[in-house]
Amino acid sequence: MTRGAPDLQASTSGAAPRPSAAARTGLAAIPLDATFDTLGPEDGPPIVLLHGTRLTRSMWQPQRPLADTYRLVLVDLPGHGSLARIPFSLPGASAHVGRVIRAATRGRAVVVGQSLGGYVAMDLAVTHPEQVRALVLCSCTQEPRTIARTAPGVVGSYLARAAAQSRQRRPSRAAPRGIAAGPGSHDQPPTEGWLFRGGTRALFTSLGMTFIPRLRAFDGPTLIVNGAGDQLFRRGEASFLAAAKDGRLHVIDGAHHVACEEAPDAWNAVIRDFVKGLDSR
């Protein structure tokens, strides 16, 4: 990887080049390889895993068995983990994931997003469709503004926990959720795997956005995976499934919002079957 070159976007009007999204947000100042980990064979089909709000790339420990076959790329989103000091924005997050895909894969990947990561994945599929082989959307089949309108108590409880956690935060070098931390992943001390400051900004940033139109614009295969008990996010399940041009749904019994942690064997099996199916289509 070459470093030190200015991160600029060319202007088609003849004007001076303008800074890229990475440069404008401060992402360009952080070494790209400090923001993601890779597991599995280099020639394995790449799967990019995007964590949920308040979490980091360290949440994916239960998915390590998939690395026997697949090239897993675990990414920190802005406002979280190694990028805790970079304010979250959806365009910035999508641009960052796109940079990681270019650096860590042969150019296309199955992009898996948990909750917040799913919304980032849908935006990436619209802004950089050439990088997205397929989407796996986990626990994100509800528009954020609908959540705020129909379940304000959820948002209020989230913010109350965020304030309490920020007061109780204590320095720690331990990686959240027991997975080995990648370079720079402890720049902001984690507490039990939760990082609230970036997550709170991500929540507010997402409230004014809609994602069904983004999903409708994606032509590739989409798998929706929800926990059977995640009633809040399953309310929009049928609408998101209908929006996907090539979509299918799998509901995992006995799981709630974070099915990849609550029922990892079942979740991993669903991902294996989906990616195998892409090869046979």
Helices and strands as residue ranges (DSSP letters): E 8-9, E 18-19, H 21-25, G 27-29, G 32-34, E 36-39, E 46-50, G 57-68, E 71-75, G 81-83, H 90-104, E 109-114, H 116-127, G 129-131, E 132-138, H 144-150, H 152-168, G 176-178, H 196-206, H 212-216, E 221-227, H 231-234, H 237-243, E 246-252, H 259-262, H 264-280
